[in-house]
Structure formats: structure tokens, C-alpha cells
């Protein structure tokens, strides 16, 4: 029995050693997670697409890796990455997300009136367009810095109920920090959208490259302008409680191939 256990341990360690650094850090193939797919060696980056949308591809050592955002709506089971004339299959696991019940005094933030809905639709179109941006440059880093230093107060994917009515799941990660706290970009990027929105309040979108995008909202102040190029650690704005918020906090979305994914994956704080 001791020899068998030693043999199995060697196999486990060998498998871990062969997994790439990026795979070990980011591969969380669940709804709302990230699938890291080995595309093999090659002189040029393969053109990868998932559900018809372009995917971030990076090179690590001698092979290419697809960094695929898995939407929260993705059903567990087989999934397919398209590579032009060929496909690669991968498996999406399952994950259960908890519930969160929130009471709002402003009833319009639960059931907007017709004028609000018209505004919301126009704002949504702007933000969806930003999420679908796909610039050619590679991200400066995939392991991200936390935009603020503070405890996480609401995790990604939580099923949210406002005044007892279910709404969209929480698409980002919240940090409990005081109003006015500087929010810093976790990687190099370009500001592609700035606005004040019905639900999100003061909002900034930063494109890190190839569909890898950060969104920060509910800010008290915006310190950047559209088109501005940012270095890692640059201040994009200040923490606030604008839009649909019950108090000051920093809300951070991360998107890959137009899929909102758990930012905790990129800062080493993912919970299975």
C-alpha cells in the first residue's frame, strides 16, 4: 500500500508540473469562470472563437493558450472552441451561487418607470458595445492587481433579490471600502467608455486587450477620459455609491469574449 500511494503521489505531482502557470492560476471552467485551453505550438496565434465571439489567445513558452470566458448562462457539460476549420472540445463544470436579498428605498431602482426604461435601454446598448470591443494588443498581465485594498463584500454570481423580486445575478465583485478611495486599473489599458448610468452610476470601462475588459462603477468621481491610455496602477476614479447602491463600495466587472466572469479568479481569490 505505501508503494501504491507513493506512485499515485508521483503521478499527481507530474501532472501538476506539466500544467502551465496560466492554466494553474486561471483554469476554472464553470459558468461564470474561465477555461484555459491548450492550442498547441505554432508560428502564429490561432484565431479562436467561442459562441461566435473572438477569444483572447496568449503564448506561454512554446504553445498557445485560449483564455475563454464562460458565461453565467452556460450549461454544464460539453462545449466547443472554434479554430477556423477545426474545433476543440472542453467540459464546463457546475457551480452553485448563493442568494442575496437587498432592500432599496428607491422603488424606481427595482421597477423603473417608462422614461427610466428608455434611458436604461440606451445605456445598455452603449455598455454592450464596450464589452464587445476586441483590440489587437495583448494584455500586460493576466494575474491582476486588486483595484482597491479592502475586504470583499459581495461575490460574483450571487442571485440577487431586490425588495423580494429576483433580478440579474451579480456580475462583478464588490469591495467594502470608504467613499473617496482611489480605484486603480489592475493592468495596462485604454479607456473605452465613460458615463453616468441609471443602475451603475459613474462608470468607466478599460480595455486591457483582446476582449479582456474591466468595468468599474458606482464611483463618486471619474478621473479619466475616453481614449486615455493607462498604465497598471493608474487611478480611474474614486469609490462612491452612485446608481443602484445601498452604500459606498467598489464594484468591479471583468469580461472575456463578452462574457462577464468572476474577477476573483484573476486575484487568486476564487471559491469553487
C-alpha positions as a Markdown table, in Angstrom:
| # | Residue | x | y | z |
|---|---|---|---|---|
| 1 | Unk | 0.0 | 0.0 | 0.0 |
| 2 | Unk | 2.8 | 2.6 | 0.8 |
| 3 | Unk | 4.4 | 1.9 | -2.6 |
| 4 | Unk | 1.0 | 2.4 | -4.4 |
| 5 | Unk | 0.4 | 5.7 | -2.5 |
| 6 | Unk | 3.9 | 6.9 | -3.4 |
| 7 | Unk | 3.2 | 6.0 | -7.1 |
| 8 | Unk | -0.1 | 7.9 | -7.1 |
| 9 | Unk | 1.5 | 10.9 | -5.5 |
| 10 | Unk | 4.2 | 11.0 | -8.2 |
| 11 | Unk | 1.6 | 10.9 | -10.9 |
| 12 | Unk | -0.2 | 13.8 | -9.3 |
| 13 | Unk | 2.9 | 15.9 | -8.9 |
| 14 | Unk | 3.9 | 15.1 | -12.5 |
| 15 | Unk | 0.5 | 16.2 | -13.8 |
| 16 | Unk | 0.8 | 19.4 | -11.8 |
| 17 | Unk | 4.3 | 20.1 | -13.1 |
| 18 | Unk | 3.2 | 19.8 | -16.7 |
| 19 | Unk | 0.3 | 22.2 | -16.3 |
| 20 | Unk | 1.2 | 25.7 | -17.4 |
| 21 | Unk | 1.4 | 28.6 | -14.9 |
| 22 | Unk | -1.5 | 30.3 | -16.6 |
| 23 | Unk | -3.6 | 27.1 | -16.5 |
| 24 | Unk | -2.9 | 26.5 | -12.8 |
| 25 | Unk | -3.9 | 30.1 | -12.0 |
| 26 | Unk | -6.9 | 30.8 | -14.2 |
| 27 | Unk | -8.4 | 27.5 | -15.4 |
| 28 | Unk | -11.8 | 27.5 | -13.6 |
| 29 | Unk | -14.1 | 26.1 | -16.3 |
| 30 | Unk | -17.5 | 26.7 | -14.7 |
| 31 | Unk | -20.4 | 29.0 | -15.6 |
| 32 | Unk | -19.0 | 32.5 | -14.8 |
| 33 | Unk | -15.5 | 31.1 | -14.9 |
| 34 | Unk | -12.5 | 30.8 | -17.3 |
| 35 | Unk | -11.4 | 27.9 | -19.4 |
| 36 | Unk | -7.7 | 27.8 | -20.4 |
| 37 | Unk | -7.4 | 25.6 | -23.5 |
| 38 | Unk | -4.1 | 24.4 | -24.9 |
| 39 | Unk | -4.0 | 25.1 | -28.6 |
| 40 | Unk | -0.5 | 23.6 | -29.2 |
| 41 | Unk | 2.6 | 25.2 | -30.8 |
| 42 | Unk | 2.7 | 27.3 | -33.9 |
| 43 | Unk | 4.3 | 30.3 | -35.6 |
| 44 | Unk | 1.2 | 32.4 | -35.4 |
| 45 | Unk | -1.6 | 32.8 | -32.8 |
| 46 | Unk | -4.6 | 30.7 | -33.8 |
| 47 | Unk | -7.9 | 32.5 | -34.4 |
| 48 | Unk | -10.1 | 31.2 | -31.7 |
| 49 | Unk | -13.8 | 31.9 | -31.2 |
| 50 | Unk | -16.4 | 30.8 | -28.6 |
| 51 | Unk | -20.1 | 31.1 | -29.3 |
| 52 | Unk | -19.2 | 33.1 | -32.4 |
| 53 | Unk | -17.1 | 35.7 | -30.4 |
| 54 | Unk | -13.3 | 36.2 | -30.7 |
| 55 | Unk | -11.3 | 34.8 | -27.8 |
| 56 | Unk | -8.1 | 36.0 | -26.1 |
| 57 | Unk | -5.1 | 33.9 | -27.2 |
| 58 | Unk | -1.7 | 34.2 | -25.5 |
| 59 | Unk | 1.6 | 32.3 | -25.8 |
| 60 | Unk | 3.3 | 30.6 | -22.8 |
| 61 | Unk | 6.7 | 29.0 | -23.5 |
| 62 | Unk | 6.2 | 27.2 | -26.8 |
| 63 | Unk | 2.4 | 26.9 | -27.0 |
| 64 | Unk | -0.6 | 29.0 | -27.5 |
| 65 | Unk | -3.4 | 29.1 | -24.9 |
| 66 | Unk | -7.0 | 30.3 | -25.4 |
| 67 | Unk | -8.3 | 32.2 | -22.3 |
| 68 | Unk | -12.1 | 31.7 | -22.7 |
| 69 | Unk | -14.7 | 33.5 | -20.7 |
| 70 | Unk | -17.6 | 31.1 | -19.8 |
| 71 | Unk | -20.9 | 33.0 | -19.4 |
| 72 | Unk | -23.0 | 32.5 | -16.3 |
| 73 | Unk | -25.8 | 31.2 | -18.6 |
| 74 | Unk | -23.6 | 28.4 | -20.0 |
| 75 | Unk | -25.0 | 25.0 | -19.1 |
| 76 | Unk | -22.6 | 22.5 | -17.5 |
| 77 | Unk | -21.4 | 19.8 | -20.0 |
| 78 | Unk | -19.6 | 19.7 | -23.3 |
| 79 | Unk | -18.6 | 23.0 | -25.0 |
| 80 | Unk | -16.7 | 23.7 | -28.2 |
| 81 | Unk | -14.0 | 26.2 | -29.2 |
| 82 | Unk | -13.8 | 27.0 | -32.9 |
| 83 | Unk | -10.4 | 27.4 | -34.6 |
| 84 | Unk | -11.3 | 28.1 | -38.1 |
| 85 | Unk | -11.5 | 24.7 | -39.8 |
| 86 | Unk | -11.2 | 22.7 | -36.7 |
| 87 | Unk | -12.7 | 22.6 | -33.2 |
| 88 | Unk | -11.6 | 21.7 | -29.7 |
| 89 | Unk | -13.9 | 20.4 | -27.1 |
| 90 | Unk | -13.8 | 21.1 | -23.4 |
| 91 | Unk | -16.0 | 20.5 | -20.4 |
| 92 | Unk | -17.8 | 23.1 | -18.3 |
| 93 | Unk | -18.3 | 22.0 | -14.7 |
| 94 | Unk | -21.1 | 23.1 | -12.4 |
| 95 | Unk | -21.1 | 25.7 | -9.7 |
| 96 | Unk | -23.9 | 26.8 | -7.3 |
| 97 | Unk | -24.1 | 30.5 | -6.4 |
| 98 | Unk | -25.7 | 31.8 | -3.2 |
| 99 | Unk | -28.6 | 34.3 | -2.9 |
| 100 | Unk | -28.6 | 37.9 | -1.7 |
| 101 | Unk | -31.6 | 39.8 | -0.6 |
| 102 | Unk | -31.4 | 43.6 | -0.8 |
| 103 | Unk | -33.9 | 46.3 | 0.3 |
| 104 | Unk | -34.0 | 49.5 | -1.7 |
| 105 | Unk | -35.9 | 52.6 | -0.6 |
| 106 | Unk | -36.0 | 54.0 | -4.2 |
| 107 | Unk | -38.7 | 51.8 | -5.7 |
| 108 | Unk | -37.8 | 53.0 | -9.2 |
| 109 | Unk | -34.5 | 51.2 | -9.0 |
| 110 | Unk | -36.5 | 47.9 | -8.7 |
| 111 | Unk | -39.3 | 48.7 | -11.1 |
| 112 | Unk | -38.2 | 51.6 | -13.4 |
| 113 | Unk | -40.9 | 53.8 | -15.0 |
| 114 | Unk | -41.3 | 54.1 | -18.8 |
| 115 | Unk | -38.9 | 57.0 | -19.1 |
| 116 | Unk | -36.3 | 55.2 | -17.0 |
| 117 | Unk | -36.7 | 52.1 | -19.2 |
| 118 | Unk | -36.0 | 54.1 | -22.3 |
| 119 | Unk | -32.8 | 55.5 | -20.7 |
| 120 | Unk | -31.8 | 52.1 | -19.4 |
| 121 | Unk | -32.1 | 50.5 | -22.9 |
| 122 | Unk | -29.9 | 53.2 | -24.5 |
| 123 | Unk | -27.3 | 52.9 | -21.7 |
| 124 | Unk | -27.3 | 49.1 | -22.1 |
| 125 | Unk | -26.6 | 49.3 | -25.8 |
| 126 | Unk | -23.5 | 51.6 | -25.1 |
| 127 | Unk | -22.2 | 49.2 | -22.5 |
| 128 | Unk | -22.7 | 46.0 | -24.5 |
| 129 | Unk | -20.8 | 47.6 | -27.4 |
| 130 | Unk | -17.9 | 48.4 | -25.0 |
| 131 | Unk | -17.9 | 44.8 | -23.7 |
| 132 | Unk | -17.7 | 43.5 | -27.3 |
| 133 | Unk | -14.6 | 45.6 | -28.1 |
| 134 | Unk | -11.7 | 43.5 | -29.3 |
| 135 | Unk | -8.4 | 45.4 | -29.7 |
| 136 | Unk | -5.4 | 43.5 | -31.2 |
| 137 | Unk | -2.9 | 44.2 | -28.4 |
| 138 | Unk | -2.1 | 41.6 | -25.7 |
| 139 | Unk | -2.8 | 42.3 | -22.0 |
| 140 | Unk | 0.2 | 43.5 | -20.0 |
| 141 | Unk | -0.7 | 40.9 | -17.3 |
| 142 | Unk | -3.3 | 38.2 | -16.7 |
| 143 | Unk | -2.8 | 37.9 | -13.0 |
| 144 | Unk | -4.4 | 41.1 | -11.9 |
| 145 | Unk | -3.9 | 43.6 | -9.1 |
| 146 | Unk | -6.8 | 44.3 | -6.8 |
| 147 | Unk | -8.2 | 47.7 | -7.8 |
| 148 | Unk | -8.6 | 48.6 | -4.1 |
| 149 | Unk | -7.3 | 47.2 | -0.8 |
| 150 | Unk | -10.2 | 46.0 | 1.3 |
| 151 | Unk | -12.4 | 43.1 | 2.1 |
| 152 | Unk | -14.7 | 41.6 | -0.5 |
| 153 | Unk | -18.3 | 42.3 | 0.5 |
| 154 | Unk | -20.4 | 40.7 | -2.3 |
| 155 | Unk | -19.0 | 38.0 | -4.6 |
| 156 | Unk | -19.6 | 37.4 | -8.2 |
| 157 | Unk | -22.6 | 35.4 | -9.4 |
| 158 | Unk | -24.8 | 35.9 | -6.4 |
| 159 | Unk | -28.5 | 35.6 | -7.3 |
| 160 | Unk | -29.9 | 39.0 | -6.3 |
| 161 | Unk | -33.4 | 39.8 | -5.0 |
| 162 | Unk | -34.3 | 43.5 | -4.7 |
| 163 | Unk | -37.3 | 44.1 | -2.4 |
| 164 | Unk | -38.2 | 40.4 | -2.8 |
| 165 | Unk | -38.0 | 40.5 | -6.6 |
| 166 | Unk | -35.3 | 38.5 | -8.4 |
| 167 | Unk | -33.1 | 40.4 | -10.9 |
| 168 | Unk | -29.9 | 39.7 | -12.8 |
| 169 | Unk | -27.2 | 37.9 | -10.9 |
| 170 | Unk | -24.3 | 40.0 | -9.5 |
| 171 | Unk | -21.9 | 40.3 | -12.5 |
| 172 | Unk | -18.9 | 41.6 | -10.6 |
| 173 | Unk | -17.0 | 41.7 | -7.3 |
| 174 | Unk | -17.6 | 44.2 | -4.6 |
| 175 | Unk | -15.1 | 45.6 | -2.1 |
| 176 | Unk | -16.1 | 47.3 | 1.2 |
| 177 | Unk | -14.0 | 50.5 | 1.2 |
| 178 | Unk | -14.8 | 54.1 | 2.2 |
| 179 | Unk | -16.1 | 56.7 | -0.2 |
| 180 | Unk | -13.3 | 58.5 | -2.0 |
| 181 | Unk | -10.9 | 55.6 | -2.0 |
| 182 | Unk | -8.8 | 55.6 | -5.3 |
| 183 | Unk | -9.7 | 52.8 | -7.7 |
| 184 | Unk | -6.6 | 51.7 | -9.7 |
| 185 | Unk | -6.6 | 49.8 | -13.0 |
| 186 | Unk | -5.3 | 46.2 | -12.5 |
| 187 | Unk | -3.5 | 46.1 | -15.8 |
| 188 | Unk | -2.4 | 48.4 | -18.6 |
| 189 | Unk | -5.3 | 49.6 | -20.8 |
| 190 | Unk | -7.3 | 52.1 | -22.7 |
| 191 | Unk | -10.4 | 53.9 | -21.5 |
| 192 | Unk | -13.1 | 53.0 | -24.0 |
| 193 | Unk | -16.3 | 54.2 | -22.2 |
| 194 | Unk | -17.2 | 56.7 | -19.5 |
| 195 | Unk | -20.7 | 57.5 | -18.4 |
| 196 | Unk | -23.3 | 58.1 | -15.7 |
| 197 | Unk | -25.8 | 55.3 | -15.8 |
| 198 | Unk | -29.2 | 54.6 | -14.2 |
| 199 | Unk | -28.1 | 51.4 | -12.4 |
| 200 | Unk | -24.3 | 51.7 | -12.5 |
| 201 | Unk | -23.9 | 55.4 | -11.7 |
| 202 | Unk | -20.5 | 56.8 | -12.6 |
| 203 | Unk | -18.8 | 54.1 | -14.7 |
| 204 | Unk | -15.5 | 53.5 | -16.5 |
| 205 | Unk | -14.6 | 50.7 | -19.0 |
| 206 | Unk | -10.9 | 49.9 | -19.5 |
| 207 | Unk | -9.8 | 47.7 | -22.4 |
| 208 | Unk | -6.8 | 45.6 | -21.5 |
| 209 | Unk | -6.5 | 43.9 | -24.9 |
| 210 | Unk | -8.2 | 41.2 | -27.0 |
| 211 | Unk | -11.6 | 41.4 | -25.3 |
| 212 | Unk | -10.2 | 41.4 | -21.7 |
| 213 | Unk | -12.1 | 44.3 | -20.1 |
| 214 | Unk | -12.5 | 45.8 | -16.7 |
| 215 | Unk | -15.6 | 47.9 | -15.7 |
| 216 | Unk | -15.8 | 50.0 | -12.5 |
| 217 | Unk | -19.0 | 51.6 | -11.4 |
| 218 | Unk | -20.9 | 53.4 | -8.6 |
| 219 | Unk | -18.0 | 55.9 | -8.4 |
| 220 | Unk | -18.2 | 59.2 | -6.7 |
| 221 | Unk | -15.7 | 60.7 | -9.2 |
| 222 | Unk | -14.2 | 59.8 | -12.6 |
| 223 | Unk | -10.6 | 60.7 | -13.1 |
| 224 | Unk | -10.1 | 59.6 | -16.7 |
| 225 | Unk | -11.4 | 60.4 | -20.2 |
| 226 | Unk | -12.4 | 58.2 | -23.2 |
| 227 | Unk | -9.3 | 57.3 | -25.3 |
| 228 | Unk | -6.9 | 57.8 | -22.4 |
| 229 | Unk | -4.1 | 55.2 | -22.2 |
| 230 | Unk | -3.5 | 53.9 | -18.7 |
| 231 | Unk | -0.5 | 52.2 | -17.1 |
| 232 | Unk | -1.1 | 49.4 | -14.5 |
| 233 | Unk | -2.0 | 51.1 | -11.2 |
| 234 | Unk | -3.3 | 54.3 | -12.6 |
| 235 | Unk | -6.3 | 55.8 | -10.8 |
| 236 | Unk | -9.5 | 55.7 | -12.8 |
| 237 | Unk | -11.8 | 57.2 | -10.2 |
| 238 | Unk | -13.0 | 57.2 | -6.6 |
| 239 | Unk | -15.2 | 54.9 | -4.7 |
| 240 | Unk | -18.8 | 56.1 | -4.2 |
| 241 | Unk | -22.5 | 55.0 | -4.1 |
| 242 | Unk | -23.9 | 56.4 | -7.3 |
| 243 | Unk | -26.6 | 54.5 | -9.3 |
| 244 | Unk | -28.3 | 51.5 | -7.6 |
| 245 | Unk | -26.2 | 51.2 | -4.5 |
| 246 | Unk | -27.0 | 51.0 | -0.8 |
| 247 | Unk | -23.7 | 52.5 | 0.3 |
| 248 | Unk | -20.2 | 53.2 | -0.8 |
| 249 | Unk | -18.3 | 50.3 | -2.3 |
| 250 | Unk | -16.1 | 49.4 | -5.2 |
| 251 | Unk | -17.8 | 47.3 | -7.9 |
| 252 | Unk | -15.5 | 45.6 | -10.5 |
| 253 | Unk | -16.6 | 43.6 | -13.5 |
| 254 | Unk | -14.2 | 41.6 | -15.7 |
| 255 | Unk | -15.2 | 40.4 | -19.1 |
| 256 | Unk | -13.7 | 38.0 | -21.6 |
| 257 | Unk | -15.1 | 37.5 | -25.1 |
| 258 | Unk | -18.2 | 39.4 | -24.0 |
| 259 | Unk | -18.8 | 37.1 | -21.0 |
| 260 | Unk | -18.8 | 38.5 | -17.5 |
| 261 | Unk | -16.6 | 36.3 | -15.4 |
| 262 | Unk | -15.5 | 36.1 | -11.7 |
| 263 | Unk | -12.8 | 38.8 | -11.1 |
| 264 | Unk | -11.7 | 36.7 | -8.0 |
| 265 | Unk | -10.1 | 34.2 | -10.5 |
| 266 | Unk | -7.6 | 36.8 | -11.5 |
| 267 | Unk | -6.6 | 37.9 | -8.0 |
| 268 | Unk | -6.2 | 34.4 | -6.5 |
| 269 | Unk | -9.4 | 34.6 | -4.5 |
| 270 | Unk | -11.8 | 32.2 | -6.4 |
| 271 | Unk | -14.0 | 30.0 | -4.4 |
| 272 | Unk | -15.1 | 26.7 | -6.1 |
